[in-house]
């Protein structure tokens, strides 16, 4: 499996994209904010949506038109407006935009999916978007993965793309992806959108299994601020144009790799973030304990400000472990900063180790491991530091 540098969602055979400015936010900025990802042949699709009870209209629309065994031609995405908390009118707006694109392309009803990201509670500028559907279709090209990745950005500071080439005895296929997200990132799934494409020939069951399993260890294992959005979605599209029927385990590994790299990019680009931290909990008595503690640490404002201040304040970690109420004994807990064992049996090993721990805290990326020595279960999650810039970004979000 080989990483294809600089490649995105149009790298698999048959996928094309386009992007235009529809002035979604109505501020007159000439920024591409309406994009279409399209396949020359129909594709199978699998999707996972946010666990938020107040799902945005495009998610409800996708749930309305998606069905097992169905095939689709594309997905249109806008940034700047989430089309969330917009009632029945928001859902009707989705139907109008999808129908306009389907008529422009000449494909059946329900074969163009939709998603949105941006400000909640504001109606979409449907007329402006419908006016742009012809241009979106006319501008489709296989060289425009980057336009798609850029058009879905909101507070992201960089676009996020990752692709792999998988060689087999019968030829090669590609798994590629693009994602957006920087804030409102919490499991279930993070405010993130992710779109994974492949030209492998994959049946529906493998498609569903692959994205469900990959999302659990990637998009459901990241947090920036502990807030869950109304629009979180991850899609996996397979058009089969490579003609390669993949090995089941190898395909799942490729999907996981793309998802995990995109998920890490989201955390690295967390609003105001300067550090990526892997929180590795092991030796837990149960999977539930491992998950509870890993996210308790990753979401803790004190832990996240500790990261930003580059202060190896192990006492904050111990306090959070105790507060999480997971099954463990204080005298059994070990803490590692990277490979440096800093705490053993719940006690600082040696105050002289603090300078080494402080040097580790200066790294842009680091791993902190907590071994509870209470069992055999483990969980890894990825988080970032909490900074003054995060507050500034969100205080001014709607402007």
Secondary structure, DSSP 4 states (H G I P E B T S, - for coil): -EE-TT--TT-STTEEEEEE---TTSS------EEEEEEEEEEEEEEEE---SS--HHHHHHHHH--TT--EEEEEEEEEE---S-HHHHHHHHHHHHHHHHHHHT--TT-EEEEEEEETT----HHHHHHTHHHHHHT-BTT-HHHHHHHT-SS-SS-EEEEEEEEETTEEEEEEEEEE-SSS--SS----EEEEEE-S---HHHHHHHHHHHHHTTGGGB-SSSPPPS--EEEEEE--TT-----HHHHHHHHHHHHHHHHHHHHHT-TT---EEEEEEEEESSHHHHHHHHHHHHH-HHHHHHHHHT---HHHHHHHHHHHT-S--GGG-EEEETTEEEEETTEES-GGGHHHHHHHHTSSEEEEEEE--S-SEEEEEEEE---HHHHHHHHTTT-
